[in-house]
Amino acid sequence: MATAGKIAAVGVIGAGQMGSGIAQLAAAAGCAVLLLDSDPAALSRAVASISASLRRLVAKGQLYQAACEDSIKRIRCVSRVQELGDVDLVIEAIVEVEDVKKKLFVELDGITKPSAILASNTSSISITRLASATKRPSQVIGMHFFNPPPIMKLIEIIRGADTSEDVFSAVKSFSERIGKTVICSQDYPGFIVNRILMPMINEAFWALYTGVATKEDIDTGMKLGTNHPMGPLQLADFIGLDVCLSVLRVLHNGLGDNKYSPCPLLVQYVDAGRLGKKRGVGVYSYGQRSTTSIKPKSSL
Ligand SMILES: NC(=O)c1ccc[n+]([C@@H]2O[C@H](COP(=O)([O-])OP(=O)(O)OC[C@H]3O[C@@H](n4cnc5c(N)ncnc54)[C@H](O)[C@@H]3O)[C@@H](O)[C@H]2O)c1
């Protein structure tokens, strides 16, 4: 079994916004990192963004130039899962689709060494169900990073129904080694943070939808009234409205309580492709697309 001290080689699968940040953290902590993505362009973008991010740390005096160059050299991009046979820990950060993740876990189970730990960065999918697709459920665990991983201090660790104590300890120590504070959740929908955050975001959408207040006043209210760094509607735009909707659906289906039922305005924004900052438009406009096509009920 891999222990944190022995986690020397890490495979990161998915080189998008989360996977690239996770690869950066592991490389900066001294691990050899194999970064895999099915899309070669995503790998090129990831390498460029990791290099830029590490160089920014050098410019700010937070990292030595030599350490920056060494970290970059520790990351090797690969294109086949078979190349991950020798890693101690795999962190999966691919698309949030259960069947696609399960298929990958089956493949990983077949090619990684018996002691390897398989972790998922899923925001909402059951770790127990991913684990049950493998023959090593005691070595499957959730490592939920936050966006952007190099900046956000938290990792939520999720134990599946059969995750072993040794694997939990190894992953907790590894998370601390890469500079994170760990919280531990049982494997229930939304884990801890999204279970609490998403109903608040949904309620902000209901307030907007039913005309309680403008989006600006809802966000200013929560910023200044509860000392949040940004309002819930702006935060939803940063997370991605599609991601918020998908987590709410997991909460609604998994917990069976209508209080998690997504607000129709959120559903409509997603249907219209207003996915938030990444698309240039969500609740707010970020200057790349018109927002005039959809208005909340209050202003119709
Ligand atoms: N974005 C967030 O704020 C956030 C926060 C925490 C967790 N997550 C979770 O992290 C995961 C990744 O999210 P993201 O925002 O980085 O997504 P993303 O779309 O930026 O990146 C996903 C990458 O995975 C690649 N990919 C898809 N299927 C693949 C496969 N079968 N094999 C190899 N590569 C594959 C894609 O090409 C893409 O580059 C999701 O499970 C998501 O729920 C996201």
The ligand as a Tripos MOL2 file, in Angstrom:
@<TRIPOS>MOLECULE
LIG
   44    48     1     0     0
SMALL
NO_CHARGES

@<TRIPOS>ATOM
      1 N1        -14.3830   23.4250  -12.1800 N.am      1 LIG1
      2 C1        -14.5000   23.3950  -10.8660 C.2       1 LIG1
      3 O1        -14.6970   24.4380  -10.2120 O.2       1 LIG1
      4 C2        -14.3390   22.0770  -10.1390 C.ar      1 LIG1
      5 C3        -14.0900   22.0980   -8.7550 C.ar      1 LIG1
      6 C4        -13.9230   20.8790   -8.0860 C.ar      1 LIG1
      7 C5        -14.0250   19.6790   -8.8040 C.ar      1 LIG1
      8 N2        -14.2810   19.6960  -10.1430 N.ar      1 LIG1
      9 C6        -14.3570   18.4080  -10.8560 C.3       1 LIG1
     10 O2        -13.1200   18.1810  -11.5260 O.3       1 LIG1
     11 C7        -13.3440   17.4240  -12.7370 C.3       1 LIG1
     12 C8        -12.7790   18.1860  -13.9090 C.3       1 LIG1
     13 O3        -13.3560   19.4670  -13.9670 O.3       1 LIG1
     14 P1        -12.6850   20.6620  -14.8060 P.3       1 LIG1
     15 O4        -13.4230   21.8850  -14.4470 O.co2     1 LIG1
     16 O5        -11.1810   20.6070  -14.6960 O.co2     1 LIG1
     17 O6        -13.0870   20.2020  -16.3000 O.3       1 LIG1
     18 P2        -12.4070   20.6240  -17.6820 P.3       1 LIG1
     19 O7        -13.4660   20.4720  -18.7130 O.co2     1 LIG1
     20 O8        -11.6750   21.9270  -17.5600 O.co2     1 LIG1
     21 O9        -11.2830   19.4720  -17.9060 O.3       1 LIG1
     22 C9        -11.5890   18.1090  -18.1110 C.3       1 LIG1
     23 C10       -10.5020   17.5230  -19.0140 C.3       1 LIG1
     24 O10       -10.6830   16.0890  -19.0360 O.3       1 LIG1
     25 C11       -10.3940   15.6450  -20.3440 C.3       1 LIG1
     26 N3        -11.0630   14.3580  -20.5120 N.ar      1 LIG1
     27 C12       -12.3910   14.1310  -20.6000 C.ar      1 LIG1
     28 N4        -12.6060   12.7960  -20.6620 N.ar      1 LIG1
     29 C13       -11.4000   12.1830  -20.6050 C.ar      1 LIG1
     30 C14       -10.9700   10.8330  -20.5910 C.ar      1 LIG1
     31 N5        -11.8430    9.8270  -20.6620 N.pl3     1 LIG1
     32 N6         -9.6440   10.5570  -20.4930 N.ar      1 LIG1
     33 C15        -8.7550   11.5870  -20.4170 C.ar      1 LIG1
     34 N7         -9.0940   12.8830  -20.4130 N.ar      1 LIG1
     35 C16       -10.4040   13.1810  -20.4980 C.ar      1 LIG1
     36 C17       -10.9190   16.7430  -21.2600 C.3       1 LIG1
     37 O11       -10.2670   16.7000  -22.5170 O.3       1 LIG1
     38 C18       -10.5710   18.0090  -20.4570 C.3       1 LIG1
     39 O12        -9.3140   18.5160  -20.8310 O.3       1 LIG1
     40 C19       -14.8640   17.1840  -12.7890 C.3       1 LIG1
     41 O13       -15.1440   15.9370  -12.2160 O.3       1 LIG1
     42 C20       -15.4210   18.3240  -11.9310 C.3       1 LIG1
     43 O14       -16.6800   18.0340  -11.3820 O.3       1 LIG1
     44 C21       -14.4170   20.8640  -10.8360 C.ar      1 LIG1
@<TRIPOS>BOND
     1     1     2 1
     2     2     3 2
     3     2     4 1
     4     4     5 ar
     5     4    44 ar
     6     5     6 ar
     7     6     7 ar
     8     7     8 ar
     9     8     9 1
    10     8    44 ar
    11     9    10 1
    12     9    42 1
    13    10    11 1
    14    11    12 1
    15    11    40 1
    16    12    13 1
    17    13    14 1
    18    14    15 2
    19    14    16 1
    20    14    17 1
    21    17    18 1
    22    18    19 2
    23    18    20 1
    24    18    21 1
    25    21    22 1
    26    22    23 1
    27    23    24 1
    28    23    38 1
    29    24    25 1
    30    25    26 1
    31    25    36 1
    32    26    27 ar
    33    26    35 ar
    34    27    28 ar
    35    28    29 ar
    36    29    30 ar
    37    29    35 ar
    38    30    31 1
    39    30    32 ar
    40    32    33 ar
    41    33    34 ar
    42    34    35 ar
    43    36    37 1
    44    36    38 1
    45    38    39 1
    46    40    41 1
    47    40    42 1
    48    42    43 1
@<TRIPOS>SUBSTRUCTURE
     1 LIG1         1 GROUP 0 **** ****
